[in-house]
Amino acid sequence: MITLAEGLRLPTNGLDYTILALYFIVVLGIGFAAKRSVKTSLDFFLSGRSLPAWVTGLAFVAANLGATEILGMAANGAQYGAYTVHWYWIGAIPAMVFLGLVMMPFYYGSKVRSVPEFLLHRFGPSSHLLSSVIFAVSSVLIAGVNLYAMAIVLQALLGWPQWIAIVVAGFFVLAYITIGGLSSAIYNEVLQFFVILAALIPLTIVGLKRVGGWDGLTDSLSSSHGDAFLTAWKGTGIGEGNPLGANWLTIVLGLGFVMSFGYWTTNFAEVQRALSAKNLSAAKRTPLIAAFPKIFIPLVVVVPGLIALVMEPSLGKSKDGLQYNDAIPVLMRDLLPNGVLGIAVTGLLAAFMAGMAANVSSFNTVFTNDIWAAYLKKGREDAHYLKTGRIVTAVGVLIGMGTAFIASSFSNIMNYLQTLFSFFNVPLFVVFIIGMFWKRTSAAAGFWGLLSGTAAAMVNYFWLYKQGIIAIPSDQGANFVSSIVAFIVGALVMFVVTLCTEPKSAESLAGLVYGTRSPGMAELPAEGDDAWYRKPALLGWSAVVLAALCYVPFSF
C-alpha cells in the first residue's frame, strides 16, 4: 500500500488548481477530437492501424510511466540506491529491442488485434481462452493499483477524500476512452508523457541544486550509506548480502530475462500501442523509439529518490515517520513554488491516468475481441462490437475501482505489481518464445505450459516463500525466483506434452513460427526515405549500446 505521512499536505492555491482544471479540459478535448475518426471497431480498439511511429513510441513509454512507477521507483531509489537502475537498463531496454526486432513482425504481420489472438492462431482455442481470461483479470487488477495509489496520494497531498479522487480520475479516463477509443488514449498518453517530464525535470534540477549538485549528492550518500549504495553491482555476488536481496544471477535471469521479456513482449497494454501503428515498419520502430527516453527515465525518477534521502535522512527509519514512498511528495512540498507545484501535481495525476488508461483500453480490446466476439456472441455486425467495447470500458473502470482495495493488502506497491507480472506475464512469455521458435510445439503444450507456469509461480510465492519453507531475503527477490520457477516449469511441461501429442500442420504454422512467412507478413512500405531513424535494427542496437554505456558510472 502507498501510505504517505500526515505532514505532506501541499500548500496548493488557486493557480495550481487552475492548471489542474486546464489539463482536464484538454484531456476531454482530445477525446472529442479523436471521436471523429472512430467509425469501426478497428478504429476504436487499434486506431484503425493508422498512427505514426513517433506517436505510438511515446505512447508506448508513457503507458508504462504510471505514477506507481514514479512513486515506486523513487522509493526504490531511496531504499536500494543505484541497484534500482537494473529495472531500466537490464529490466526494460533489451526486452523492448527484442519486441521490436523479433516479435512485432509476428504480431503485426499476422494482423492479430491482440496478444491472445496470436495464441489462437498458434495453439488453438484452449490456450486462447485461458490467456484471454488471465490477461483480462491482470488488466483490471493493475488498473485498480493505479486508482488506489492515486487516491492515497491525492488524499495526502491535496486533502481530497479517497472516494472523490477515485471517482474524478476514473470518470475522466472512462470519458476520453469511451468517446475516442484507443486514439484518444494514445494521444493523451503523448500529452501525459510531456506533462510528466515537465513535473519531474524541475524537481530533479532544483533538488540537485539544493544538495550541492551531483558531487554533493554522492558525497553525502557515500558517507551515510557506504560506497556500494551508489553502485549497481557491488554486493551482488552469490552468497553476498545487499538491500535488494538478490544476487547477480537472479537479477540477470529473474529480472533481466524472464520478468523483463515476459512483461515487455506479452503485455498487451504495451503491445497494443505498437499494433496501432500505420505499417509494419512503424510497428517495429515503436518500442525502439520508446527505448531511448526509457534509458534516461532513471535520471528523473531514481535520482529524486536519492535526493530525498539526503534532504530527509529519516525516510524509512520508523513506521510512524516519513516512508520511502514519500520521496517524491517530500521534494514537491519542500522545493516547488505555486504554479510549478500545480504542474507537478498535474504530472502525477497524468501518470496515474496514463497507467490506468493503458490497462483499461487493453482490457476492453481483449474482452470484446477474444472473449465476447470469439466465444459468446459470434458473427455479429461490427456496430455491435463497437458498442460492446464502449460498454466494457465502463465495466472495466468500475471493476478497477473494486480491485483497488486488493492492493491495500500489500506493504509495497511495486512488490505487488512485480508479483502480478511473475504470475501472469512470465508464463505467457515461455509459451510464446517456445511456440515461435520450435515448430514441433503442439496445441496442447501451449495450454498446459501456460497453466502450469502460472500455478508454479503462485505455489512458489504463496506456499514456499510466504510459509517460510524456503528463505528468500525480500519480496522482490521472491518475485525474481517465482519468475524463474514459472519459466522453467512451463518450459518443461511444454517439452513433455509436445513429445506426447501431435504437432500442428506446417501449413497452419506459416507466419507464426520463426523462419516461416505468410503473404500477410510481407512488410508494408515505409514512409518513403532511407533515413537512419527508420531502420529498426540500427535503432535497436543503438539503444542497447547506450543503455550499456549508462551502466559505466554505476558499475563498481
PESULTA-V861620 format. One record per residue. SS is DSSP state (a for helix, b for strand, c for the rest). PSI is psi in whole degrees, -180 to 180 (none if undefined). NEAR is the number of other ideal C-beta (glycine too) atoms within 8 Angstrom. Layout:
{{SS,PSI,NEAR} {SS,PSI,NEAR}}
//
This chain:
{{c,138,10} {c,111,11} {c,126,7} {c,148,12} {c,156,10} {a,-34,5} {a,21,4} {a,10,12} {c,125,9} {c,145,11} {c,60,7} {c,153,10} {c,-168,7} {a,-36,5} {a,-43,9} {a,-43,13} {a,-29,10} {a,-43,9} {a,-42,12} {a,-43,12} {a,-41,8} {a,-39,8} {a,-45,12} {a,-38,9} {a,-43,8} {a,-40,9} {a,-48,13} {a,-36,12} {a,-40,8} {a,-39,14} {a,-46,15} {a,-35,9} {a,-38,9} {a,-21,15} {a,-32,10} {c,-25,5} {c,-2,11} {c,99,12} {c,-22,4} {c,171,9} {a,-32,11} {a,-38,9} {a,-42,13} {a,-44,11} {a,-30,13} {a,23,12} {a,28,12} {a,17,10} {a,57,11} {c,2,7} {b,146,12} {c,161,8} {a,-37,12} {a,-33,7} {a,-49,11} {a,-32,17} {a,-45,14} {a,-38,14} {a,-36,15} {a,-48,15} {a,-34,13} {a,-35,13} {a,-28,15} {a,-21,11} {c,56,13} {c,168,14} {a,-25,14} {a,-35,15} {a,-43,13} {a,-51,15} {a,-43,15} {a,-44,13} {a,-30,15} {a,-39,15} {a,-42,15} {a,-37,15} {a,-42,18} {a,-33,13} {a,-43,10} {a,-11,9} {a,-141,13} {a,-13,11} {a,-25,12} {a,-25,13} {a,-17,13} {a,-32,12} {a,-19,10} {a,-56,13} {a,-20,13} {c,-39,13} {c,7,11} {c,-58,13} {a,-51,14} {a,-40,12} {a,-37,13} {a,-40,15} {a,-42,15} {a,-42,12} {a,-47,14} {a,-44,18} {a,-33,11} {a,-46,9} {a,-31,11} {a,-36,15} {a,-34,11} {a,-47,13} {a,-57,14} {a,-42,13} {a,-31,13} {c,-2,13} {c,26,6} {c,156,10} {c,-6,10} {c,167,15} {a,-47,15} {a,-32,13} {a,-32,12} {a,-40,14} {a,-30,15} {a,-46,13} {a,-37,8} {a,-40,12} {a,-17,14} {c,180,9} {a,-31,8} {a,-50,11} {a,-37,16} {a,-49,15} {a,-44,12} {a,-46,11} {a,-35,14} {a,-44,15} {a,-45,9} {a,-45,12} {a,-39,15} {a,-43,12} {a,-47,9} {a,-34,12} {a,-48,16} {a,-29,14} {a,-44,11} {a,-36,13} {a,-39,18} {a,-35,17} {a,-47,15} {a,-43,17} {a,-45,16} {a,-47,15} {a,-41,15} {a,-40,15} {a,-43,14} {a,-44,13} {a,-47,15} {a,-32,11} {a,-43,12} {a,-42,11} {a,-38,14} {a,-10,9} {c,11,5} {c,137,10} {c,149,6} {a,-42,9} {a,-33,7} {a,-44,8} {a,-43,13} {a,-46,14} {a,-44,8} {a,-53,9} {a,-41,14} {a,-39,13} {a,-45,8} {a,-40,12} {a,-45,13} {a,-43,12} {a,-52,10} {a,-26,17} {a,-42,17} {a,-40,8} {a,-53,12} {a,1,16} {a,-153,15} {a,-34,14} {a,-43,15} {a,-44,15} {a,-43,15} {a,-47,15} {a,-34,14} {a,-34,15} {a,-35,16} {a,-46,12} {a,-46,12} {a,-34,13} {a,-47,15} {a,-34,8} {a,-42,13} {a,-45,15} {a,-38,10} {a,-24,10} {a,-41,15} {a,-34,13} {a,-49,9} {a,-37,12} {a,-42,16} {a,-44,13} {a,-49,8} {a,-38,10} {a,-43,15} {a,-40,12} {a,-39,7} {a,-35,9} {c,10,12} {c,27,8} {a,-173,8} {a,-39,6} {a,-43,7} {a,-39,10} {a,-49,15} {a,-38,9} {a,-43,9} {a,-45,11} {a,-35,14} {a,-40,11} {a,-30,5} {a,-29,6} {a,-4,6} {c,159,5} {a,-31,7} {a,-23,9} {a,-25,10} {a,18,10} {c,155,12} {c,-23,10} {c,-21,8} {c,132,9} {c,6,9} {c,11,12} {c,153,7} {c,125,6} {c,-13,4} {c,156,8} {c,145,4} {c,161,11} {c,-28,7} {c,-24,11} {c,28,9} {c,145,14} {c,179,10} {a,-31,9} {a,-45,7} {a,-30,13} {a,-49,15} {a,-48,10} {a,-49,11} {a,-52,15} {a,-53,17} {a,-30,11} {a,-65,9} {a,-56,14} {a,-45,17} {a,-53,14} {a,-35,13} {a,-40,18} {a,-56,12} {a,-25,14} {a,-15,13} {a,-9,12} {c,110,11} {a,-23,14} {a,-30,12} {a,-50,14} {a,-32,13} {a,-35,15} {a,-41,14} {a,-36,18} {a,-19,14} {c,-2,15} {b,160,16} {c,-18,7} {c,176,11} {a,-38,11} {a,-44,14} {a,-36,15} {a,-42,15} {a,-35,14} {a,-17,16} {a,-58,17} {a,-23,16} {a,-40,17} {a,-41,13} {a,-27,13} {a,-31,17} {a,-52,10} {a,-30,10} {a,-33,13} {a,-37,13} {a,-2,8} {c,-36,11} {a,-27,13} {a,-28,8} {a,5,12} {a,-55,14} {a,-44,14} {a,-44,14} {a,-33,17} {a,-40,19} {a,-41,13} {a,-43,15} {a,-35,17} {a,-34,13} {a,-43,12} {a,-34,11} {c,80,10} {c,-14,7} {c,-2,8} {c,127,14} {c,8,8} {c,-30,6} {c,155,5} {c,-27,3} {c,-12,3} {c,-158,8} {c,137,9} {c,169,11} {a,-32,11} {a,-16,11} {a,1,14} {a,-55,17} {a,-49,14} {a,-35,13} {a,-45,14} {a,-41,15} {a,-43,14} {a,-42,10} {a,-20,6} {a,-27,9} {c,134,11} {c,166,5} {c,147,10} {c,-66,9} {a,-35,9} {a,-40,14} {a,-39,15} {a,-40,13} {a,-44,13} {a,-42,16} {a,-42,13} {a,-39,14} {a,-44,14} {a,-39,14} {a,-38,14} {a,-42,15} {a,-45,17} {a,-37,15} {a,-45,17} {a,-42,18} {a,-43,17} {a,-38,15} {a,-43,16} {a,-36,16} {a,-43,17} {a,-34,15} {a,-35,14} {a,-46,14} {a,-32,15} {a,-48,16} {a,-45,17} {a,-45,13} {a,-49,15} {a,-39,15} {a,-13,14} {a,-57,14} {a,-57,12} {a,-30,12} {a,-30,13} {a,-26,7} {a,-46,7} {c,79,8} {c,150,7} {c,19,3} {c,164,7} {c,160,4} {a,-35,7} {a,-33,6} {a,-44,9} {a,-31,13} {a,-44,12} {a,-42,8} {a,-42,12} {a,-40,15} {a,-40,11} {a,-43,8} {a,-31,13} {a,-46,14} {a,-42,10} {a,-41,8} {a,-41,16} {a,-44,13} {a,-43,8} {a,-38,11} {a,-37,17} {a,-39,11} {a,-43,8} {a,-11,13} {a,-33,14} {a,-15,8} {a,-35,8} {a,-23,14} {a,-15,8} {a,-4,5} {c,137,10} {c,-19,4} {c,123,9} {a,-35,15} {a,-35,13} {a,-42,12} {a,-46,11} {a,-44,12} {a,-33,12} {a,-45,13} {a,-42,11} {a,-40,15} {a,-32,16} {a,-43,15} {a,-40,13} {a,-38,14} {a,-47,19} {a,-36,19} {a,-42,15} {a,-44,14} {a,-36,16} {a,-43,18} {a,-50,13} {a,-39,9} {a,-42,14} {a,-31,14} {a,-24,11} {a,-5,7} {c,106,8} {c,-33,8} {c,-19,6} {c,127,12} {c,168,12} {a,-42,11} {a,-34,9} {a,-37,16} {a,-46,18} {a,-51,13} {a,-30,11} {a,-43,17} {a,-45,16} {a,-45,10} {a,-36,12} {a,-43,17} {a,-45,13} {a,-41,8} {a,-42,13} {a,-42,16} {a,-41,9} {a,-45,9} {a,-43,14} {a,-53,15} {a,-29,8} {a,-62,9} {a,-43,9} {a,-55,14} {c,-31,7} {c,2,7} {c,17,6} {c,-37,6} {c,147,6} {c,116,4} {c,131,9} {c,-28,7} {c,165,9} {a,-40,9} {a,-42,12} {a,-38,13} {a,-37,12} {a,-40,16} {a,-44,15} {a,-42,13} {a,-39,16} {a,-44,17} {a,-43,12} {a,-45,11} {a,-43,19} {a,-48,15} {a,-47,9} {a,-46,11} {a,-43,17} {a,-44,11} {a,-42,8} {a,-43,13} {a,-40,16} {a,-46,10} {a,-46,8} {a,-39,13} {a,-42,13} {a,-20,6} {a,-2,5} {c,167,10} {c,137,3} {c,166,9} {c,160,6} {c,153,6} {c,-36,6} {a,-38,5} {a,-14,7} {a,-1,12} {c,124,9} {c,-1,11} {c,-10,14} {c,141,11} {c,133,6} {c,-7,3} {c,152,10} {c,153,6} {c,162,10} {a,-32,4} {a,-16,8} {a,5,11} {c,132,7} {c,133,9} {c,158,7} {c,148,7} {c,-169,9} {c,2,7} {c,9,4} {c,175,6} {c,33,4} {c,153,6} {a,-35,6} {a,-2,6} {a,5,10} {c,104,9} {a,-43,11} {a,-42,7} {a,-43,8} {a,-46,15} {a,-51,13} {a,-31,9} {a,-41,8} {a,-42,15} {a,-45,11} {a,-42,8} {a,-41,10} {a,-40,14} {a,-40,8} {a,-31,7} {a,-23,11} {c,-25,11} {a,-49,6} {a,-19,5} {a,7,10} {c,-49,8} {c,none,4}}
//
